[in-house]
Amino acid sequence: MTHRVLFVGIGGDYYTSGLITALRDTGVISFAAGVIDEHQDHSPFDCVPAHFSEGLFGDYNNFMDDGAGVSDQLYSEICSAEGGILRQMDRLVYEPLAHHRNHPFLGSFDDRRHLLFRHLRFWNKTLSELSLDAVVFHNVPHQVFDTVLYHMSKSRGIPTLIFSSVGVFRDSYFVSESIDEVGLLDLGARLRAVCTTDFIDIEERIQRDWTRVCNIVDSDGAAHVATNSYSLLRSIMNDGHIGGSQVTTRNVIKAFRRRFSMLRGRGPIDLMSLSRKRSRVRAVSRARREEQENVSVARLPEKFLYFPLHFQPEASTSARGRHYVELREVVASLASSMPNDVMLVIKEHPHQYEKLLPRPPGFFASLMALPKVHLVESSMPSAKLRKLSLGVVTVSGSNGFEVLATGKQVIAFGSAAWREAPGVWNVRSQADIESAVASMCTKLTRDRSEYLPFIARLKSATFLADYSDSRKGRTHQEDELLCRATRTNTLLVVQAWLRGLTSS
């Protein structure tokens, strides 16, 4: 049996060029549709129903909306996920294109519902006309249009295959059939076992990442981002990547040049754009003041769990966190489950302000209104907090994997990539949380040798690849290897998966 497949973000870029033709040659697909960027290669596909830029705000150029309403049956396909989809639209408010459309996207409830229903109508028409029987995603759906497509596919019984990567595992891709299964390794291990000798890999791929994380922990270094004190100048220059670097004259000039180049590439700068930028700076300053007003401890409690707040909006919470994208729900669930002598210490993510992404008014006050919660200054090093804590709490962030290297335990509220590692509590109920906290309070630690079977399993269940189409920071030789690996490994995985659908 051959399949009619929609590929989202795969098949038109440099790293996966030739993949669609190769899949046709193997006989597993008879029809291929693609959602790709405008500048990418359209020729391998039978049709390209949409580009990424069109999907962003539902501006589907070839979509003739007949104005028909969203029926009960159609709405039922996404109603259970509607709240999460509307929350994902937070990211759209900060897109430069949001305010350069005929009808600017301001993020109101009406804006969000209107966009959701337009996506529903478009993908209903597309799925019906193309008669697809499989959808392959290059990343965990989190850009709204792909999330709508994902839930509609699930509702209609159309199988989905999701490739996903996590920064802590460089050039390593997980594979799952649903968002809830991200980080589970059975499917990847099965697909790799079908043709183990054909995969292109780097022997030390996962071990290299584990060693790097262990070195960070052993040196008490920062995780992935610097924990400098907040700087308004860094916030204003954030797109120039001054980020965690020192605010020296040289670095500011370099950042300003990059920032100016980016702005020039976007076209004329209007007064409205400058006004919105100023509003964001003011909102960030307001959030920073609220944070400072709610910092509650001069020194750390004797016993505490550490919850580093997530950078938002981001896929780690808006896609892999379910309703725990609302971080207050994480804090409230923990606060009601801890012994009297154990506190919860939270800290703002260093990038939140530097990317000019303010927390909503009252965010910190709502957290501090909960019992047993302490807020520390965002410049306090995460290494110190990991070291002194009983363990770390996260939705699905990298801090969880880093604390494993200390031998301590982790509570994961979302679909974390390292969820099968020893010492990880994947909580789904209040009873789970209470058991996890009780275990952490025993101060049980693991020797690093206990993680070696998990590291080996990661190696055998993930794939060397890169779907970002970015070749920055690689030598020509490294790029050639990754290019060949992405094409070959993706072909083998998709081929094995589609054949498995046929046999089942």
N, C-alpha and C positions, 0 to 999 in steps of 0.2 A: 504493500500500500504506500502510495506517495501522499505527501501532505501539502496543504496550502497554509503557508506560514507568514506571519507578520513579524519582521525584525525591527526592534526599536533600538536605534543607536549602533547597529551592527551591519556591516556589509558595504558601506559606502566610503569608509575612511581609509587612511593609509595602511593601518595595521591589519585590517580585515578585508582588504581588497582581494578579490578572487574567491572569497569564501562562498558566496552565493552560487557562482558557477560550479565550484567544486562539489557543493551539496547537490546540485542538479545532476552532476555526473555520477554521483553515488546512487542516484535513484530514490533518495528519501524525500525530495520535494519536487512538486510539479508546478508550484506557483509561489512567488515570493513578492511580498509587499514590504516597503521600507519606510520608516520614519527617521529621516536623516537631516543634516544641515543642508542649506541651499548649495553651498560650494562643493559638497561631496559628490561622488560619482553615482549618478542615477541609473546608469546603463544596465547593471546586473538585475534590476528589479522589473517585474511586470508592471508595477505601478508604485508611485510614492504618494500615498493619500495625504500626507502632511509633512511639513518641515518642523523642526524643533521651535523655531522662532514663531511659527504660526500657532503652534500648540500653546505657547506661553500665555497668550491672552485670548485664545479661541478665535484668532483672526485667520481662519482657514480660507485661503484664497479661492479654492475651487469648490467651496461648499455653498450650494444654493439652498439656503434655509427656507423651507416652505412655510415656516411660521406655525407649524402644527405644535400643539401643546405637548408637554411631557405627560404621558399617560401614567396611570397608577402602576401598571405592570413595569414600565420602564423605570419609574422612580424607585420601585421596590428593589431594583438591582443594585442600588448604591445607598439606600436610605440608612442602613446600619452603619455605614462608613461616612456619612455626610459630615458629622461634626469634625472628624479628623481631616477630611478634604478641605473644609472651610478654614481650618486652622493652618493647613499647609499654604494657604494663599497669603499668609503673612509675608512670605519671601517676595511675593509679587509687588508689594507696596514699595519695595526698595529697588526694583528694577528700573533702570533709566528709561526704558520704553514705556513704562506705566503712565507717564505724564505727557507723552508725545503722540498720543493717539487721538482720534476724533472724539472719543469718549474716554477721558483719562480714568485709569483704575485707581481709586482712592482707598480701596479696602473696606468700604462700608459693607454692611450685611447685604444690602440690595446688590451692590457690585458683585459680591461673592456668589450669591444665589444665581444671578443672571449668568455669570461665567460658568458655573457648574451646570446649569441647564443647557447652555450652548454646547458644552463638551458632551453632555448626554445625547443631545440630538445628533451631533456630528458622528460620534462613535457608534451610535445605534445604526445610522445609515451606512457607515463604512463596514461594520461587522456583518450587517445583513447582506450588502451587495457583494462583498468579497468572499463570503462563505468560508471563512478561515477555520482551521481546526487546530491551530497552535499559535502561541505568541511567545517570542523570545525577547527578554529585556537585557540591556547591557548594564543595568544598575538597578538597585532597589527603587521601585517607582516612588518618586517624591516631588515631581515637578507639576503636580496637579493633573494635567491632561493624561499623563501616563498612569496616575493613580486611578482615575476614572476608568481608563481602558482596562486596567488590571481587575478592578472589582466587577466590571461588566463581563469580562471574560470568565471570571470565576462563577458568576451567577449563571452564565449560559453553558457552563460545563466545558469551556474551551481550555485545555491544558496550558499552563504557563511555565516557562523556564526563566529563572532570574539569576544572572551573574551578579556578584557583589564583591566589592573590595573594601578593606578597612586600612586606614593609614598605617597602623602599626605593623601590618604585613605587606610589605612593599611588593608590587607586581604579582601578588597572589590573589586569585579569584576563587570565591566560594560559589557553589551552585545550589539552588533550591527551587522548589516548585511553588512556594508561597512565601510571603513576607514573614509570617510567623515561624517559618522553618529556617530562616537565615541563621547560619552558625551551626546548624545540625550537619553532621558530616557523612551520614549514611549514603545519601544520593551521590555525592561526589566520589566516595570510595567505590560505589558500585559502577559508576560510569568509567572511572579510571581502570577498574579491574577488567573491563571488557577488552582493552587494548593497551596494556601497560607498557609494552616495548616501543610503542610508537610516539609517546608523548615527548616533547622537547622540554627539558627542565634544567634547573641549576641545582646541583646536589645539595649545596649548603643554603638553599633559599630560605626555608623557615628557621633553621638553626641560626642563620645570620641575624634574623630579626630578634630571636629570643636572646641571643648573646648581646645584641645592642641594648635591649631593654634591661637586661641584668647589669650591664655596665652603667647605665643611667642610674639605676637604683643603688649600686655599690658606691658610686661617686657622689651620691646625694644630689645629683644634677636635676635640672628642670626636665619635665616630661617632653612636651613638644613645643611649648611656648614659653617665652621668658616671663617672669613674674615681676616686672618693673612696676614702680608706682605709676598710677595713672597719669597720662600726659595729654592735655587738650591738643597740643601741637601734633602728637602722634595720631590722634583721632581725626583731625582735619586732613592730615596727609596719608590716611590709611590706605587709599588706593595706590599711593606711591610706594607702599611696602616699607615704610619706616618702622612699622610694627614694633617688635621687641628690641630693635637695635637702639643703641645709645643716641640721645638727641644731641649730636654734635653738628657743627656748622656744615661739615662735609656731607654727613648723612642727610641732613635736611635739604641741602641743595640737590643731591642726587634724587631724593624722593620727590622734590618739587618738579624736577625735569620729567620724571616718569609720569607724575600726575598731570602735568601740562600736556604731555604727549597724548595721554589717554583722552583728556577732555577735547583736544583738538581733533582727535579721530572721531569723536561723537558728533561733530558738526558745531554750529554756532551755539554759544552759551547764552541762554536767555535769562532775563531777570527772574522769571519764575523758578528756574532751576537753582539759581543762587539763593532764592528765598527758601526753597525746600531744604537746601543744604544747611542754611542757617537754622532752620527749625529743628533739623535733626541734631545739630550741635547743641542747641538749647535743651532738647529732650534728653540727650545723653548727660549733659551737665546736671539736669534735674535728677536723673536716675542715680548719678554718682553721689549727689548730695544726700539723697534718701538712703543710699547704701551706707554712707559715712555716719549718718544719724542713727542707724540701726546696728552698727558694730557694737557687740555687747560684752566682749571679754578682753581684758588686758593680757591675760595669760590663759593658756589652754586648760580645759578640765583634766582631771586625772584619768578618767575613763571616757572615751568618746569614739563614735563612728564618724568617718569623714565623708561628706557628700559634696564633691566639687560640682557646682552648677554647670549645666551644659551651655555651650554656645548655641544660640537660637536666633533665627530658624535654621535648622540643619536636619539632615536625614537621620542622624543618630537618635533623635527624639520624634520628629514629625512623621517618620516612616517606620522606624523599628521600635518605637516606644509605646504604641497604642495610645490609651488615654493618658499615659504618664508623660506625654508631651507637656502636660500641665505639671510643672515641677512641684507645685504646692502639694499635689496628691502624693508624690513620693515622700515629701517631708512629713505630711500628716499621717501617712500609713506607718512610718517609722516611729514618729513621736508617741503614738499610742501603743507601741509594742515593746518599749524598752524598759529595763529595770530602773528603779529610782535613781541609782547612782551612775547611770550611763547617759551621756548627753549626745546630741547630734550637732556636729560642727559643719557649717556650710561656708562656701567661699565663692565669690563671683568669678566667672571665667575671664581671664585677661583679655581675650579678644572681643568680648561683648561691646565694650566701649570703643575700643580702637577701630572697630569696623563700623562705628556710628550706628549701632543697633540698640536703642534704649529699651530697658525693661518698662512695662506699663506702670503707670502711677499706682502706688500702693503695693507693688510687688513684694518688696522687702518687709514692709510692715505686716503684710498678711502672713509671711513666713515666721516672723518674730512673735506673732500673736499665739503661735502654737507652743505647747510646753516642751521643755528640754532641748530647745533649739538655740544655738549660738552662732552668730555671724562674725567671721574674722575678716580683717582687712584683705582685699584682693591681692595685695603685693606679698602676702605671706607665702613662702615657698611651699609648693605642693609636696616636695620631698620631705620637708619637716613634718607636715601633717600626716603623710602616709606612714612615716617612721613611728610617730607617737600614738597613732590611732590603734584601735582594736581591729579595724578593717575598713574597707572602702565600700561605699554605696554608689551605684551609677545606674543609668538607664541602659546605655550600651557603649559608654565612652572608653577611651584608651586608658584612662587612669585605672580601670579595673584590671587590665592585663598587667599593668606596671606593678600593682600591689601584689599580684601573684608571685612576682619575682622576689618579693620579700618573704614569701611563705605564708602570708596572711590570707584570710578569706575575703570573698567579695559577694555582695548582693547585687544581682542584675535584675532590673525591672523590665527590661526590653529584650529584644533578640540580639544578643551580643555575639560577636564572631568567636569569642573564646568560651562560649557557654558550656562546652563539654569538658573543660579543664577541671582538675581536682581543686576543691576548695571554692567552687562557684555555686552560689545559691540562686537558682532561677525561680524567682518567687511569682506565684499566681494567686495567692490567697493570704489572708491575714495570719492564718496558722503557719504558712510557709515563712512569713516574715518573722514571726515570734521564734520559730525554730532556728532560723538563721542568726538572729541576734543572740539567742542563748548560746549557740555554738561559738560565735565570735567572742563572747565574754569568757569562754574557757581559755582564751589566748593560745589556742592550738595553732602551731605553725608547721609547715611542711618543708622538708629538705628539697632542694631543687631537682634532685634525681627523680623525685616522684612525678615530675612534670614531663619527663622524657618520653613516656609512651604517648602522651597527648601531642607532643611536638612531632613525633613520628607519624601519628594519625593525621595531623594537619597536613603534613607533606604528602601523604598518600591520598588525600581527599580534596585538595585544592589544585589550582592550575596556574602555571606561569603564563601571564597575559597582561595586556594593557588596552583598555577600551577608551582611554582618555584622549588618545591621538595627540599626546604631548611628548615631544622628544627632548625636552629641556634637561640639562644636567647629565646626559648620557654621552659616552663616546660613540663613535661611528660603529665600532664593533659591538658594543652593548645594544645599540639600537637595532642593528641587523639581527642579533639573536632574539631580541624581544619581538621583533616584527615576525620572524619565522615562527616563533613559539605561539604567538597570538593566533596566527592563521591556522597553524596545524592543530593546536590544542582545541580551539573553538570548533573546528571542523569535526574532530573526533567526538567531542562532548555532545554537540548538537545531533550529530549522526546517531550516536548510541542512544540518546534520549528519544529521538523520534522513532527509532526502530523498537525501542521498548514500548512506546505508545501503541505501535501496531500489534506487537505480540500480546499486549494486555487487553 
